[in-house]
Amino acid sequence: MKDVEIDSAYQNDFVNVLKFRNLQEAEVSLQKIDMLYRQFLQKGDRKGISYCHRISALGRKRAEAISRNGKVSGEKRMEKAEIARWFTIWNQNPDIFFDWLTLRKGCSEFQALFFGPDP
């Protein structure tokens, strides 16, 4: 990743990990980052843990940039802002993130924003 310099020993771990074209892709990306994070945590590999946080921060930064781009549709900007929130929350507290995400996806605000109001 050109925005995050990763030691060659870790590069294979992070190939194609950061994707967020849509909500589903962002969730899969965060699952991959989290899986790597847990592996590095178990090994006590602080450098690997740091890379996970840096990749997540890069995802947030890129998603936020798209969410502010006036050339992008309002719907896509809203989706990218949501994705940026996901990366932010994972980065702040990976241990609760997937519980939070389950609750977030089930709330009426999220449903209305991304799936329209109930008939």
C-alpha positions as a printed NumPy array, in Angstrom:
array([[  0.   ,   0.   ,   0.   ],
       [  1.527,   3.234,  -1.092],
       [ -0.028,   5.272,   1.763],
       [  1.178,   2.872,   4.453],
       [  4.723,   1.62 ,   4.261],
       [  4.697,  -2.038,   5.279],
       [  7.791,  -4.149,   5.913],
       [  8.235,  -6.855,   3.307],
       [  7.71 ,  -9.548,   5.97 ],
       [  4.112,  -8.307,   6.396],
       [  3.184,  -7.348,   2.838],
       [  1.593, -10.667,   1.918],
       [ -0.659, -10.415,   4.967],
       [ -2.162,  -7.152,   3.762],
       [ -2.462,  -7.754,   0.004],
       [ -5.997,  -6.854,  -1.141],
       [ -7.246,  -6.454,   2.434],
       [ -8.482,  -2.867,   2.178],
       [-11.596,  -2.707,   0.024],
       [-14.703,  -0.639,   0.603],
       [-16.575,  -0.167,  -2.663],
       [-19.779,  -0.776,  -0.686],
       [-20.921,  -1.675,   2.827],
       [-20.548,  -5.405,   2.273],
       [-16.999,  -5.059,   0.962],
       [-16.081,  -2.798,   3.882],
       [-17.4  ,  -5.348,   6.363],
       [-15.37 ,  -8.145,   4.738],
       [-12.307,  -5.894,   4.769],
       [-12.741,  -5.201,   8.466],
       [-13.2  ,  -8.918,   9.132],
       [ -9.866,  -9.59 ,   7.4  ],
       [ -8.126,  -6.789,   9.272],
       [ -9.596,  -8.057,  12.528],
       [ -8.494, -11.638,  11.806],
       [ -4.931, -10.417,  11.218],
       [ -5.135,  -8.24 ,  14.314],
       [ -6.155, -11.239,  16.459],
       [ -3.334, -13.351,  15.009],
       [ -0.773, -10.638,  15.722],
       [ -2.255, -10.046,  19.176],
       [ -1.968, -13.736,  20.02 ],
       [  1.702, -13.733,  18.932],
       [  2.422, -10.487,  20.765],
       [  3.466,  -8.957,  17.436],
       [  3.183,  -5.242,  18.113],
       [  4.365,  -4.294,  14.638],
       [  1.633,  -6.428,  13.03 ],
       [ -0.954,  -4.948,  15.398],
       [  0.217,  -1.466,  14.444],
       [ -0.138,  -2.264,  10.747],
       [ -3.734,  -3.374,  11.309],
       [ -4.531,  -0.051,  12.951],
       [ -2.702,   1.88 ,  10.238],
       [ -4.576,   0.06 ,   7.447],
       [ -7.873,   0.72 ,   9.228],
       [ -6.951,   4.403,   9.608],
       [ -6.128,   4.526,   5.899],
       [ -9.556,   3.05 ,   5.1  ],
       [-11.184,   5.731,   7.245],
       [ -9.141,   8.476,   5.59 ],
       [ -9.972,   7.332,   2.063],
       [-13.667,   6.778,   2.814],
       [-13.907,  10.226,   4.45 ],
       [-12.286,  11.839,   1.426],
       [-14.844,  10.254,  -0.889],
       [-17.677,  11.231,   1.467],
       [-16.666,  14.902,   1.063],
       [-16.249,  14.788,  -2.719],
       [-19.003,  16.833,  -4.329],
       [-18.531,  14.997,  -7.614],
       [-19.741,  11.765,  -5.994],
       [-23.47 ,  11.094,  -5.687],
       [-25.132,  11.943,  -2.392],
       [-26.044,   8.303,  -1.837],
       [-22.443,   7.155,  -2.33 ],
       [-21.109,   9.964,  -0.106],
       [-23.482,   8.881,   2.657],
       [-22.34 ,   5.265,   2.285],
       [-18.66 ,   6.289,   2.442],
       [-19.324,   8.373,   5.566],
       [-20.864,   5.284,   7.158],
       [-17.878,   3.183,   6.127],
       [-15.497,   5.791,   7.57 ],
       [-17.416,   5.51 ,  10.845],
       [-16.936,   1.733,  10.791],
       [-13.173,   2.022,  10.324],
       [-13.011,   4.657,  13.068],
       [-14.882,   2.505,  15.563],
       [-12.881,  -0.627,  14.752],
       [ -9.68 ,   1.364,  15.215],
       [-10.852,   2.744,  18.558],
       [-12.035,  -0.571,  19.982],
       [-11.686,  -3.743,  17.908],
       [-13.031,  -5.883,  20.749],
       [-16.53 ,  -4.426,  20.561],
       [-16.673,  -3.537,  16.889],
       [-18.6  ,  -6.51 ,  15.504],
       [-21.155,  -6.395,  18.325],
       [-21.569,  -2.686,  17.621],
       [-21.873,  -3.353,  13.879],
       [-24.62 ,  -5.918,  14.428],
       [-26.555,  -3.38 ,  16.502],
       [-25.856,  -0.592,  14.009],
       [-27.093,  -2.6  ,  11.032],
       [-30.248,  -3.499,  12.928],
       [-31.192,   0.026,  13.97 ],
       [-33.983,   1.868,  12.182],
       [-31.752,   4.815,  11.245],
       [-29.323,   2.539,   9.373],
       [-32.149,   0.643,   7.712],
       [-33.793,   3.88 ,   6.547],
       [-30.508,   5.34 ,   5.279],
       [-29.417,   2.346,   3.279],
       [-32.519,   0.315,   2.549],
       [-35.269,   2.93 ,   2.545],
       [-38.196,   3.306,   4.919],
       [-40.345,   0.314,   5.726],
       [-43.508,   0.141,   3.611]])
